[in-house]
């Protein structure tokens, strides 16, 4: 998703271009993944997130639960 976000920052790439470049058979699947990972559609993430913000969202969503599990295991 971070690579998709980076590609979407280029105004020369459409959402369809990015989906194809990343190997998605359907744009809908890219949109579903964007919503799952970043909480936004591909178009929304293009307009509203800087690369730093996108990285922070992914880190919070996926690394924070790992830290909790690691702390519980200790």
N, CA, C and O atoms as a Tripos MOL2 file, in Angstrom:
@<TRIPOS>MOLECULE
protein
  296   295    74     0     0
PROTEIN
NO_CHARGES

@<TRIPOS>ATOM
      1 N           0.8090   -1.1870    0.0000 N.3       1 UNK1
      2 CA          0.0000    0.0000    0.0000 C.3       1 UNK1
      3 C           0.8560    1.2550    0.0000 C.2       1 UNK1
      4 O           0.4910    2.2630   -0.6050 O.2       1 UNK1
      5 N           1.9880    1.1920    0.6770 N.am      2 UNK2
      6 CA          2.8590    2.3670    0.6760 C.3       2 UNK2
      7 C           3.4020    2.6440   -0.7220 C.2       2 UNK2
      8 O           3.5450    3.8020   -1.1130 O.2       2 UNK2
      9 N           3.7020    1.5980   -1.4720 N.am      3 UNK3
     10 CA          4.1610    1.7940   -2.8460 C.3       3 UNK3
     11 C           3.0200    2.3330   -3.7040 C.2       3 UNK3
     12 O           3.2310    3.2010   -4.5510 O.2       3 UNK3
     13 N           1.8200    1.8210   -3.4870 N.am      4 UNK4
     14 CA          0.6610    2.3500   -4.2210 C.3       4 UNK4
     15 C           0.4850    3.8310   -3.9060 C.2       4 UNK4
     16 O           0.2170    4.6320   -4.8010 O.2       4 UNK4
     17 N           0.6350    4.1880   -2.6510 N.am      5 UNK5
     18 CA          0.5170    5.5920   -2.2640 C.3       5 UNK5
     19 C           1.5690    6.4340   -2.9810 C.2       5 UNK5
     20 O           1.2720    7.5150   -3.4890 O.2       5 UNK5
     21 N           2.7940    5.9280   -3.0160 N.am      6 UNK6
     22 CA          3.8660    6.6640   -3.6920 C.3       6 UNK6
     23 C           3.5400    6.8650   -5.1680 C.2       6 UNK6
     24 O           3.7200    7.9580   -5.7050 O.2       6 UNK6
     25 N           3.0640    5.8170   -5.8160 N.am      7 UNK7
     26 CA          2.7020    5.9380   -7.2340 C.3       7 UNK7
     27 C           1.5670    6.9320   -7.4420 C.2       7 UNK7
     28 O           1.5600    7.6780   -8.4220 O.2       7 UNK7
     29 N           0.6190    6.9410   -6.5310 N.am      8 UNK8
     30 CA         -0.5190    7.8430   -6.6640 C.3       8 UNK8
     31 C          -0.1400    9.3040   -6.4570 C.2       8 UNK8
     32 O          -0.8970   10.1970   -6.8370 O.2       8 UNK8
     33 N           1.0070    9.5550   -5.8700 N.am      9 UNK9
     34 CA          1.4720   10.9260   -5.7110 C.3       9 UNK9
     35 C           1.8870   11.5290   -7.0490 C.2       9 UNK9
     36 O           1.9500   12.7500   -7.1930 O.2       9 UNK9
     37 N           2.1680   10.6750   -8.0210 N.am     10 UNK10
     38 CA          2.5200   11.1160   -9.3710 C.3      10 UNK10
     39 C           1.2320   11.3880  -10.1380 C.2      10 UNK10
     40 O           0.4530   10.4630  -10.3670 O.2      10 UNK10
     41 N           0.9900   12.6300  -10.5400 N.am     11 UNK11
     42 CA         -0.2560   12.9310  -11.2420 C.3      11 UNK11
     43 C          -0.3870   12.2160  -12.5920 C.2      11 UNK11
     44 O          -1.4650   12.2110  -13.1860 O.2      11 UNK11
     45 N           0.6870   11.6210  -13.0700 N.am     12 UNK12
     46 CA          0.6320   10.8900  -14.3270 C.3      12 UNK12
     47 C           0.0280    9.5060  -14.1960 C.2      12 UNK12
     48 O          -0.2680    8.8580  -15.2000 O.2      12 UNK12
     49 N          -0.1590    9.0460  -12.9580 N.am     13 UNK13
     50 CA         -0.7400    7.7250  -12.7280 C.3      13 UNK13
     51 C          -2.1750    7.8510  -12.2540 C.2      13 UNK13
     52 O          -2.4630    8.5960  -11.3160 O.2      13 UNK13
     53 N          -3.0730    7.1250  -12.8980 N.am     14 UNK14
     54 CA         -4.4390    7.0270  -12.4130 C.3      14 UNK14
     55 C          -4.5220    5.8730  -11.4270 C.2      14 UNK14
     56 O          -3.5850    5.0820  -11.3090 O.2      14 UNK14
     57 N          -5.6330    5.7760  -10.7240 N.am     15 UNK15
     58 CA         -5.8430    4.6440   -9.8200 C.3      15 UNK15
     59 C          -5.8000    3.3500  -10.6270 C.2      15 UNK15
     60 O          -5.2600    2.3450  -10.1650 O.2      15 UNK15
     61 N          -6.3580    3.3730  -11.8050 N.am     16 UNK16
     62 CA         -6.3490    2.1850  -12.6750 C.3      16 UNK16
     63 C          -4.9220    1.8110  -13.0680 C.2      16 UNK16
     64 O          -4.5760    0.6300  -13.0870 O.2      16 UNK16
     65 N          -4.0880    2.8130  -13.3820 N.am     17 UNK17
     66 CA         -2.6870    2.5530  -13.7250 C.3      17 UNK17
     67 C          -1.9580    1.8830  -12.5620 C.2      17 UNK17
     68 O          -1.2070    0.9250  -12.7510 O.2      17 UNK17
     69 N          -2.1890    2.3970  -11.3720 N.am     18 UNK18
     70 CA         -1.5150    1.8670  -10.1840 C.3      18 UNK18
     71 C          -1.9600    0.4350   -9.9260 C.2      18 UNK18
     72 O          -1.1340   -0.4330   -9.6440 O.2      18 UNK18
     73 N          -3.2580    0.1840  -10.0200 N.am     19 UNK19
     74 CA         -3.7630   -1.1760   -9.8180 C.3      19 UNK19
     75 C          -3.1110   -2.1420  -10.8050 C.2      19 UNK19
     76 O          -2.6850   -3.2330  -10.4260 O.2      19 UNK19
     77 N          -3.0390   -1.7420  -12.0460 N.am     20 UNK20
     78 CA         -2.4310   -2.6070  -13.0660 C.3      20 UNK20
     79 C          -0.9460   -2.8050  -12.7910 C.2      20 UNK20
     80 O          -0.4410   -3.9230  -12.8910 O.2      20 UNK20
     81 N          -0.2500   -1.7390  -12.4500 N.am     21 UNK21
     82 CA          1.1900   -1.8250  -12.1990 C.3      21 UNK21
     83 C           1.5120   -2.7380  -11.0150 C.2      21 UNK21
     84 O           2.5420   -3.4110  -11.0000 O.2      21 UNK21
     85 N           0.6160   -2.7520  -10.0240 N.am     22 UNK22
     86 CA          0.8390   -3.5860   -8.8440 C.3      22 UNK22
     87 C           0.2930   -5.0000   -8.9980 C.2      22 UNK22
     88 O           0.3790   -5.8090   -8.0740 O.2      22 UNK22
     89 N          -0.2700   -5.2930  -10.1670 N.am     23 UNK23
     90 CA         -0.7080   -6.6600  -10.4530 C.3      23 UNK23
     91 C          -2.1190   -6.9980  -10.0060 C.2      23 UNK23
     92 O          -2.4920   -8.1700   -9.9580 O.2      23 UNK23
     93 N          -2.9030   -5.9870   -9.6800 N.am     24 UNK24
     94 CA         -4.2990   -6.2350   -9.3180 C.3      24 UNK24
     95 C          -5.0970   -6.5070  -10.5850 C.2      24 UNK24
     96 O          -4.9640   -5.7910  -11.5770 O.2      24 UNK24
     97 N          -5.9180   -7.5360  -10.5480 N.am     25 UNK25
     98 CA         -6.7730   -7.8400  -11.6980 C.3      25 UNK25
     99 C          -7.9200   -6.8470  -11.7880 C.2      25 UNK25
    100 O          -8.4280   -6.5700  -12.8740 O.2      25 UNK25
    101 N          -8.3280   -6.3060  -10.6280 N.am     26 UNK26
    102 CA         -9.4330   -5.3530  -10.5960 C.3      26 UNK26
    103 C          -9.0690   -4.1710   -9.7050 C.2      26 UNK26
    104 O          -8.4140   -4.3360   -8.6760 O.2      26 UNK26
    105 N          -9.4900   -3.0000  -10.1010 N.am     27 UNK27
    106 CA         -9.2700   -1.7900   -9.3100 C.3      27 UNK27
    107 C          -9.9740   -1.9210   -7.9600 C.2      27 UNK27
    108 O          -9.4970   -1.4130   -6.9450 O.2      27 UNK27
    109 N         -11.1010   -2.6010   -7.9650 N.am     28 UNK28
    110 CA        -11.8740   -2.7800   -6.7370 C.3      28 UNK28
    111 C         -11.0380   -3.4270   -5.6330 C.2      28 UNK28
    112 O         -11.1700   -3.0650   -4.4640 O.2      28 UNK28
    113 N         -10.1910   -4.3680   -5.9920 N.am     29 UNK29
    114 CA         -9.3520   -5.0370   -4.9970 C.3      29 UNK29
    115 C          -8.3210   -4.0730   -4.4180 C.2      29 UNK29
    116 O          -8.0760   -4.0830   -3.2120 O.2      29 UNK29
    117 N          -7.7250   -3.2520   -5.2520 N.am     30 UNK30
    118 CA         -6.8140   -2.2210   -4.7550 C.3      30 UNK30
    119 C          -7.5540   -1.2990   -3.7930 C.2      30 UNK30
    120 O          -7.0310   -0.9560   -2.7320 O.2      30 UNK30
    121 N          -8.7620   -0.9000   -4.1580 N.am     31 UNK31
    122 CA         -9.5550   -0.0170   -3.3030 C.3      31 UNK31
    123 C          -9.8470   -0.6790   -1.9510 C.2      31 UNK31
    124 O          -9.7910   -0.0250   -0.9090 O.2      31 UNK31
    125 N         -10.1570   -1.9680   -1.9750 N.am     32 UNK32
    126 CA        -10.4270   -2.6910   -0.7260 C.3      32 UNK32
    127 C          -9.1760   -2.7490    0.1480 C.2      32 UNK32
    128 O          -9.2600   -2.5740    1.3640 O.2      32 UNK32
    129 N          -8.0410   -2.9900   -0.4530 N.am     33 UNK33
    130 CA         -6.7920   -3.0350    0.3060 C.3      33 UNK33
    131 C          -6.4310   -1.6540    0.8510 C.2      33 UNK33
    132 O          -5.9640   -1.5330    1.9840 O.2      33 UNK33
    133 N          -6.6470   -0.6250    0.0540 N.am     34 UNK34
    134 CA         -6.3710    0.7350    0.5160 C.3      34 UNK34
    135 C          -7.2170    1.0570    1.7410 C.2      34 UNK34
    136 O          -6.7280    1.6350    2.7120 O.2      34 UNK34
    137 N          -8.4730    0.6840    1.6880 N.am     35 UNK35
    138 CA         -9.3650    0.9350    2.8260 C.3      35 UNK35
    139 C          -8.9180    0.1160    4.0370 C.2      35 UNK35
    140 O          -8.9380    0.6180    5.1600 O.2      35 UNK35
    141 N          -8.5190   -1.1300    3.8250 N.am     36 UNK36
    142 CA         -8.1030   -1.9850    4.9440 C.3      36 UNK36
    143 C          -6.8030   -1.4940    5.5870 C.2      36 UNK36
    144 O          -6.6770   -1.4930    6.8120 O.2      36 UNK36
    145 N          -5.8510   -1.0840    4.7720 N.am     37 UNK37
    146 CA         -4.5350   -0.6940    5.2960 C.3      37 UNK37
    147 C          -4.4760    0.7530    5.7520 C.2      37 UNK37
    148 O          -3.8270    1.0620    6.7520 O.2      37 UNK37
    149 N          -5.1410    1.6350    5.0390 N.am     38 UNK38
    150 CA         -5.0230    3.0660    5.3390 C.3      38 UNK38
    151 C          -6.3330    3.7150    5.7670 C.2      38 UNK38
    152 O          -6.3440    4.8640    6.2080 O.2      38 UNK38
    153 N          -7.4330    2.9860    5.6390 N.am     39 UNK39
    154 CA         -8.7150    3.5480    6.0230 C.3      39 UNK39
    155 C          -9.2710    4.5450    5.0230 C.2      39 UNK39
    156 O         -10.2000    5.2900    5.3360 O.2      39 UNK39
    157 N          -8.7120    4.5630    3.8290 N.am     40 UNK40
    158 CA         -9.1160    5.5090    2.7890 C.3      40 UNK40
    159 C          -9.1780    4.7930    1.4500 C.2      40 UNK40
    160 O          -8.5600    3.7440    1.2690 O.2      40 UNK40
    161 N          -9.9260    5.3650    0.5130 N.am     41 UNK41
    162 CA         -9.8610    4.8540   -0.8560 C.3      41 UNK41
    163 C          -8.5460    5.3240   -1.4760 C.2      41 UNK41
    164 O          -7.8680    6.1910   -0.9250 O.2      41 UNK41
    165 N          -8.2010    4.7590   -2.5990 N.am     42 UNK42
    166 CA         -6.9620    5.1680   -3.2800 C.3      42 UNK42
    167 C          -7.0010    6.6510   -3.6380 C.2      42 UNK42
    168 O          -6.0050    7.3560   -3.4740 O.2      42 UNK42
    169 N          -8.1340    7.1180   -4.1190 N.am     43 UNK43
    170 CA         -8.2540    8.5370   -4.4470 C.3      43 UNK43
    171 C          -8.1250    9.4300   -3.2290 C.2      43 UNK43
    172 O          -7.5040   10.4910   -3.2950 O.2      43 UNK43
    173 N          -8.7100    9.0050   -2.1170 N.am     44 UNK44
    174 CA         -8.6060    9.7820   -0.8760 C.3      44 UNK44
    175 C          -7.1720    9.8220   -0.3620 C.2      44 UNK44
    176 O          -6.6940   10.8660    0.0820 O.2      44 UNK44
    177 N          -6.4880    8.6820   -0.4240 N.am     45 UNK45
    178 CA         -5.1130    8.6910    0.0840 C.3      45 UNK45
    179 C          -4.2050    9.5320   -0.7980 C.2      45 UNK45
    180 O          -3.2360   10.1150   -0.3120 O.2      45 UNK45
    181 N          -4.5050    9.6010   -2.0780 N.am     46 UNK46
    182 CA         -3.7360   10.4460   -2.9930 C.3      46 UNK46
    183 C          -3.8360   11.9070   -2.5700 C.2      46 UNK46
    184 O          -2.8470   12.6400   -2.6000 O.2      46 UNK46
    185 N          -5.0290   12.3200   -2.1780 N.am     47 UNK47
    186 CA         -5.2730   13.7260   -1.8880 C.3      47 UNK47
    187 C          -4.9820   14.1340   -0.4490 C.2      47 UNK47
    188 O          -4.6920   15.3010   -0.1880 O.2      47 UNK47
    189 N          -5.0550   13.1920    0.4870 N.am     48 UNK48
    190 CA         -5.0390   13.6120    1.8850 C.3      48 UNK48
    191 C          -3.8580   13.1440    2.7120 C.2      48 UNK48
    192 O          -3.7000   13.5980    3.8460 O.2      48 UNK48
    193 N          -3.0220   12.2560    2.1960 N.am     49 UNK49
    194 CA         -1.9070   11.7450    3.0050 C.3      49 UNK49
    195 C          -0.5590   12.0640    2.3750 C.2      49 UNK49
    196 O          -0.3490   11.8690    1.1780 O.2      49 UNK49
    197 N           0.3470   12.5570    3.2100 N.am     50 UNK50
    198 CA          1.7370   12.6640    2.7760 C.3      50 UNK50
    199 C           2.3570   11.2790    2.9120 C.2      50 UNK50
    200 O           1.7820   10.4220    3.5830 O.2      50 UNK50
    201 N           3.5020   11.0340    2.3030 N.am     51 UNK51
    202 CA          4.1620    9.7320    2.4850 C.3      51 UNK51
    203 C           4.4400    9.4300    3.9640 C.2      51 UNK51
    204 O           4.3150    8.2840    4.3950 O.2      51 UNK51
    205 N           4.8080   10.4310    4.7220 N.am     52 UNK52
    206 CA          5.0880   10.2270    6.1430 C.3      52 UNK52
    207 C           3.8180    9.8250    6.8980 C.2      52 UNK52
    208 O           3.8560    8.9580    7.7710 O.2      52 UNK52
    209 N           2.7030   10.4550    6.5580 N.am     53 UNK53
    210 CA          1.4400   10.1150    7.2150 C.3      53 UNK53
    211 C           0.9920    8.7070    6.8470 C.2      53 UNK53
    212 O           0.4880    7.9770    7.7010 O.2      53 UNK53
    213 N           1.1670    8.3210    5.6010 N.am     54 UNK54
    214 CA          0.7950    6.9740    5.1680 C.3      54 UNK54
    215 C           1.6090    5.9310    5.9280 C.2      54 UNK54
    216 O           1.0600    4.9270    6.3830 O.2      54 UNK54
    217 N           2.8980    6.1590    6.0660 N.am     55 UNK55
    218 CA          3.7540    5.2400    6.8110 C.3      55 UNK55
    219 C           3.3180    5.1580    8.2640 C.2      55 UNK55
    220 O           3.2840    4.0690    8.8380 O.2      55 UNK55
    221 N           2.9870    6.2830    8.8630 N.am     56 UNK56
    222 CA          2.5530    6.3140   10.2560 C.3      56 UNK56
    223 C           1.2590    5.5270   10.4570 C.2      56 UNK56
    224 O           1.1250    4.7900   11.4340 O.2      56 UNK56
    225 N           0.3090    5.6800    9.5370 N.am     57 UNK57
    226 CA         -0.9530    4.9500    9.6390 C.3      57 UNK57
    227 C          -0.6990    3.4560    9.5670 C.2      57 UNK57
    228 O          -1.2320    2.7010   10.3810 O.2      57 UNK57
    229 N           0.1010    3.0160    8.6150 N.am     58 UNK58
    230 CA          0.3950    1.5890    8.4790 C.3      58 UNK58
    231 C           1.1170    1.0770    9.7280 C.2      58 UNK58
    232 O           0.7920    0.0050   10.2390 O.2      58 UNK58
    233 N           2.0790    1.8310   10.2090 N.am     59 UNK59
    234 CA          2.8110    1.4180   11.4070 C.3      59 UNK59
    235 C           1.8780    1.3010   12.6090 C.2      59 UNK59
    236 O           1.9640    0.3340   13.3650 O.2      59 UNK59
    237 N           1.0010    2.2610   12.7900 N.am     60 UNK60
    238 CA          0.0720    2.2120   13.9210 C.3      60 UNK60
    239 C          -0.8920    1.0410   13.8130 C.2      60 UNK60
    240 O          -1.1760    0.3790   14.8110 O.2      60 UNK60
    241 N          -1.3930    0.7800   12.6250 N.am     61 UNK61
    242 CA         -2.3810   -0.2890   12.4480 C.3      61 UNK61
    243 C          -1.7850   -1.6760   12.5690 C.2      61 UNK61
    244 O          -2.4420   -2.5930   13.0600 O.2      61 UNK61
    245 N          -0.5390   -1.8420   12.1240 N.am     62 UNK62
    246 CA         -0.0090   -3.1950   12.0460 C.3      62 UNK62
    247 C           1.1440   -3.4870   12.9940 C.2      62 UNK62
    248 O           1.3660   -4.6460   13.3440 O.2      62 UNK62
    249 N           1.8640   -2.4930   13.4070 N.am     63 UNK63
    250 CA          2.9590   -2.7440   14.3340 C.3      63 UNK63
    251 C           2.5200   -2.6190   15.7830 C.2      63 UNK63
    252 O           3.0400   -3.3330   16.6410 O.2      63 UNK63
    253 N           1.5900   -1.7460   16.0760 N.am     64 UNK64
    254 CA          1.1140   -1.5820   17.4530 C.3      64 UNK64
    255 C           0.5390   -2.8880   18.0060 C.2      64 UNK64
    256 O           0.8660   -3.2470   19.1380 O.2      64 UNK64
    257 N          -0.3030   -3.6180   17.2630 N.am     65 UNK65
    258 CA         -0.7950   -4.8940   17.8000 C.3      65 UNK65
    259 C           0.3290   -5.8950   18.0680 C.2      65 UNK65
    260 O           0.2300   -6.6840   19.0080 O.2      65 UNK65
    261 N           1.3800   -5.8800   17.2740 N.am     66 UNK66
    262 CA          2.5080   -6.7780   17.5030 C.3      66 UNK66
    263 C           3.2400   -6.4260   18.7920 C.2      66 UNK66
    264 O           3.6830   -7.3090   19.5260 O.2      66 UNK66
    265 N           3.3640   -5.1290   19.0610 N.am     67 UNK67
    266 CA          4.0130   -4.6920   20.2990 C.3      67 UNK67
    267 C           3.2180   -5.1420   21.5070 C.2      67 UNK67
    268 O           3.8020   -5.5490   22.5120 O.2      67 UNK67
    269 N           1.8980   -5.0770   21.4290 N.am     68 UNK68
    270 CA          1.0370   -5.5050   22.5360 C.3      68 UNK68
    271 C           1.1990   -6.9960   22.7590 C.2      68 UNK68
    272 O           1.3490   -7.4380   23.8980 O.2      68 UNK68
    273 N           1.1700   -7.7670   21.7020 N.am     69 UNK69
    274 CA          1.3410   -9.2310   21.8330 C.3      69 UNK69
    275 C           2.7170   -9.5620   22.4080 C.2      69 UNK69
    276 O           2.8490  -10.4550   23.2450 O.2      69 UNK69
    277 N           3.7310   -8.8420   21.9570 N.am     70 UNK70
    278 CA          5.0790   -9.0730   22.4600 C.3      70 UNK70
    279 C           5.1690   -8.7540   23.9470 C.2      70 UNK70
    280 O           5.8000   -9.4930   24.7030 O.2      70 UNK70
    281 N           4.5500   -7.6720   24.3660 N.am     71 UNK71
    282 CA          4.5630   -7.2850   25.7810 C.3      71 UNK71
    283 C           3.8010   -8.2970   26.6370 C.2      71 UNK71
    284 O           4.2070   -8.5940   27.7610 O.2      71 UNK71
    285 N           2.6970   -8.8250   26.1050 N.am     72 UNK72
    286 CA          1.9170   -9.8240   26.8390 C.3      72 UNK72
    287 C           2.6750  -11.1260   26.9860 C.2      72 UNK72
    288 O           2.5200  -11.8250   27.9870 O.2      72 UNK72
    289 N           3.4840  -11.4560   26.0120 N.am     73 UNK73
    290 CA          4.2500  -12.6970   26.0470 C.3      73 UNK73
    291 C           5.4130  -12.6190   27.0330 C.2      73 UNK73
    292 O           5.9060  -13.6490   27.4910 O.2      73 UNK73
    293 N           5.8450  -11.4280   27.3550 N.am     74 UNK74
    294 CA          7.0010  -11.2650   28.2560 C.3      74 UNK74
    295 C           6.6450  -11.4800   29.6910 C.2      74 UNK74
    296 O           7.5080  -11.3770   30.5630 O.2      74 UNK74
@<TRIPOS>BOND
     1     1     2 1
     2     2     3 1
     3     3     4 2
     4     3     5 am
     5     5     6 1
     6     6     7 1
     7     7     8 2
     8     7     9 am
     9     9    10 1
    10    10    11 1
    11    11    12 2
    12    11    13 am
    13    13    14 1
    14    14    15 1
    15    15    16 2
    16    15    17 am
    17    17    18 1
    18    18    19 1
    19    19    20 2
    20    19    21 am
    21    21    22 1
    22    22    23 1
    23    23    24 2
    24    23    25 am
    25    25    26 1
    26    26    27 1
    27    27    28 2
    28    27    29 am
    29    29    30 1
    30    30    31 1
    31    31    32 2
    32    31    33 am
    33    33    34 1
    34    34    35 1
    35    35    36 2
    36    35    37 am
    37    37    38 1
    38    38    39 1
    39    39    40 2
    40    39    41 am
    41    41    42 1
    42    42    43 1
    43    43    44 2
    44    43    45 am
    45    45    46 1
    46    46    47 1
    47    47    48 2
    48    47    49 am
    49    49    50 1
    50    50    51 1
    51    51    52 2
    52    51    53 am
    53    53    54 1
    54    54    55 1
    55    55    56 2
    56    55    57 am
    57    57    58 1
    58    58    59 1
    59    59    60 2
    60    59    61 am
    61    61    62 1
    62    62    63 1
    63    63    64 2
    64    63    65 am
    65    65    66 1
    66    66    67 1
    67    67    68 2
    68    67    69 am
    69    69    70 1
    70    70    71 1
    71    71    72 2
    72    71    73 am
    73    73    74 1
    74    74    75 1
    75    75    76 2
    76    75    77 am
    77    77    78 1
    78    78    79 1
    79    79    80 2
    80    79    81 am
    81    81    82 1
    82    82    83 1
    83    83    84 2
    84    83    85 am
    85    85    86 1
    86    86    87 1
    87    87    88 2
    88    87    89 am
    89    89    90 1
    90    90    91 1
    91    91    92 2
    92    91    93 am
    93    93    94 1
    94    94    95 1
    95    95    96 2
    96    95    97 am
    97    97    98 1
    98    98    99 1
    99    99   100 2
   100    99   101 am
   101   101   102 1
   102   102   103 1
   103   103   104 2
   104   103   105 am
   105   105   106 1
   106   106   107 1
   107   107   108 2
   108   107   109 am
   109   109   110 1
   110   110   111 1
   111   111   112 2
   112   111   113 am
   113   113   114 1
   114   114   115 1
   115   115   116 2
   116   115   117 am
   117   117   118 1
   118   118   119 1
   119   119   120 2
   120   119   121 am
   121   121   122 1
   122   122   123 1
   123   123   124 2
   124   123   125 am
   125   125   126 1
   126   126   127 1
   127   127   128 2
   128   127   129 am
   129   129   130 1
   130   130   131 1
   131   131   132 2
   132   131   133 am
   133   133   134 1
   134   134   135 1
   135   135   136 2
   136   135   137 am
   137   137   138 1
   138   138   139 1
   139   139   140 2
   140   139   141 am
   141   141   142 1
   142   142   143 1
   143   143   144 2
   144   143   145 am
   145   145   146 1
   146   146   147 1
   147   147   148 2
   148   147   149 am
   149   149   150 1
   150   150   151 1
   151   151   152 2
   152   151   153 am
   153   153   154 1
   154   154   155 1
   155   155   156 2
   156   155   157 am
   157   157   158 1
   158   158   159 1
   159   159   160 2
   160   159   161 am
   161   161   162 1
   162   162   163 1
   163   163   164 2
   164   163   165 am
   165   165   166 1
   166   166   167 1
   167   167   168 2
   168   167   169 am
   169   169   170 1
   170   170   171 1
   171   171   172 2
   172   171   173 am
   173   173   174 1
   174   174   175 1
   175   175   176 2
   176   175   177 am
   177   177   178 1
   178   178   179 1
   179   179   180 2
   180   179   181 am
   181   181   182 1
   182   182   183 1
   183   183   184 2
   184   183   185 am
   185   185   186 1
   186   186   187 1
   187   187   188 2
   188   187   189 am
   189   189   190 1
   190   190   191 1
   191   191   192 2
   192   191   193 am
   193   193   194 1
   194   194   195 1
   195   195   196 2
   196   195   197 am
   197   197   198 1
   198   198   199 1
   199   199   200 2
   200   199   201 am
   201   201   202 1
   202   202   203 1
   203   203   204 2
   204   203   205 am
   205   205   206 1
   206   206   207 1
   207   207   208 2
   208   207   209 am
   209   209   210 1
   210   210   211 1
   211   211   212 2
   212   211   213 am
   213   213   214 1
   214   214   215 1
   215   215   216 2
   216   215   217 am
   217   217   218 1
   218   218   219 1
   219   219   220 2
   220   219   221 am
   221   221   222 1
   222   222   223 1
   223   223   224 2
   224   223   225 am
   225   225   226 1
   226   226   227 1
   227   227   228 2
   228   227   229 am
   229   229   230 1
   230   230   231 1
   231   231   232 2
   232   231   233 am
   233   233   234 1
   234   234   235 1
   235   235   236 2
   236   235   237 am
   237   237   238 1
   238   238   239 1
   239   239   240 2
   240   239   241 am
   241   241   242 1
   242   242   243 1
   243   243   244 2
   244   243   245 am
   245   245   246 1
   246   246   247 1
   247   247   248 2
   248   247   249 am
   249   249   250 1
   250   250   251 1
   251   251   252 2
   252   251   253 am
   253   253   254 1
   254   254   255 1
   255   255   256 2
   256   255   257 am
   257   257   258 1
   258   258   259 1
   259   259   260 2
   260   259   261 am
   261   261   262 1
   262   262   263 1
   263   263   264 2
   264   263   265 am
   265   265   266 1
   266   266   267 1
   267   267   268 2
   268   267   269 am
   269   269   270 1
   270   270   271 1
   271   271   272 2
   272   271   273 am
   273   273   274 1
   274   274   275 1
   275   275   276 2
   276   275   277 am
   277   277   278 1
   278   278   279 1
   279   279   280 2
   280   279   281 am
   281   281   282 1
   282   282   283 1
   283   283   284 2
   284   283   285 am
   285   285   286 1
   286   286   287 1
   287   287   288 2
   288   287   289 am
   289   289   290 1
   290   290   291 1
   291   291   292 2
   292   291   293 am
   293   293   294 1
   294   294   295 1
   295   295   296 2
@<TRIPOS>SUBSTRUCTURE
     1 UNK1         2 RESIDUE 1 A UNK
     2 UNK2         6 RESIDUE 1 A UNK
     3 UNK3        10 RESIDUE 1 A UNK
     4 UNK4        14 RESIDUE 1 A UNK
     5 UNK5        18 RESIDUE 1 A UNK
     6 UNK6        22 RESIDUE 1 A UNK
     7 UNK7        26 RESIDUE 1 A UNK
     8 UNK8        30 RESIDUE 1 A UNK
     9 UNK9        34 RESIDUE 1 A UNK
    10 UNK10       38 RESIDUE 1 A UNK
    11 UNK11       42 RESIDUE 1 A UNK
    12 UNK12       46 RESIDUE 1 A UNK
    13 UNK13       50 RESIDUE 1 A UNK
    14 UNK14       54 RESIDUE 1 A UNK
    15 UNK15       58 RESIDUE 1 A UNK
    16 UNK16       62 RESIDUE 1 A UNK
    17 UNK17       66 RESIDUE 1 A UNK
    18 UNK18       70 RESIDUE 1 A UNK
    19 UNK19       74 RESIDUE 1 A UNK
    20 UNK20       78 RESIDUE 1 A UNK
    21 UNK21       82 RESIDUE 1 A UNK
    22 UNK22       86 RESIDUE 1 A UNK
    23 UNK23       90 RESIDUE 1 A UNK
    24 UNK24       94 RESIDUE 1 A UNK
    25 UNK25       98 RESIDUE 1 A UNK
    26 UNK26      102 RESIDUE 1 A UNK
    27 UNK27      106 RESIDUE 1 A UNK
    28 UNK28      110 RESIDUE 1 A UNK
    29 UNK29      114 RESIDUE 1 A UNK
    30 UNK30      118 RESIDUE 1 A UNK
    31 UNK31      122 RESIDUE 1 A UNK
    32 UNK32      126 RESIDUE 1 A UNK
    33 UNK33      130 RESIDUE 1 A UNK
    34 UNK34      134 RESIDUE 1 A UNK
    35 UNK35      138 RESIDUE 1 A UNK
    36 UNK36      142 RESIDUE 1 A UNK
    37 UNK37      146 RESIDUE 1 A UNK
    38 UNK38      150 RESIDUE 1 A UNK
    39 UNK39      154 RESIDUE 1 A UNK
    40 UNK40      158 RESIDUE 1 A UNK
    41 UNK41      162 RESIDUE 1 A UNK
    42 UNK42      166 RESIDUE 1 A UNK
    43 UNK43      170 RESIDUE 1 A UNK
    44 UNK44      174 RESIDUE 1 A UNK
    45 UNK45      178 RESIDUE 1 A UNK
    46 UNK46      182 RESIDUE 1 A UNK
    47 UNK47      186 RESIDUE 1 A UNK
    48 UNK48      190 RESIDUE 1 A UNK
    49 UNK49      194 RESIDUE 1 A UNK
    50 UNK50      198 RESIDUE 1 A UNK
    51 UNK51      202 RESIDUE 1 A UNK
    52 UNK52      206 RESIDUE 1 A UNK
    53 UNK53      210 RESIDUE 1 A UNK
    54 UNK54      214 RESIDUE 1 A UNK
    55 UNK55      218 RESIDUE 1 A UNK
    56 UNK56      222 RESIDUE 1 A UNK
    57 UNK57      226 RESIDUE 1 A UNK
    58 UNK58      230 RESIDUE 1 A UNK
    59 UNK59      234 RESIDUE 1 A UNK
    60 UNK60      238 RESIDUE 1 A UNK
    61 UNK61      242 RESIDUE 1 A UNK
    62 UNK62      246 RESIDUE 1 A UNK
    63 UNK63      250 RESIDUE 1 A UNK
    64 UNK64      254 RESIDUE 1 A UNK
    65 UNK65      258 RESIDUE 1 A UNK
    66 UNK66      262 RESIDUE 1 A UNK
    67 UNK67      266 RESIDUE 1 A UNK
    68 UNK68      270 RESIDUE 1 A UNK
    69 UNK69      274 RESIDUE 1 A UNK
    70 UNK70      278 RESIDUE 1 A UNK
    71 UNK71      282 RESIDUE 1 A UNK
    72 UNK72      286 RESIDUE 1 A UNK
    73 UNK73      290 RESIDUE 1 A UNK
    74 UNK74      294 RESIDUE 1 A UNK
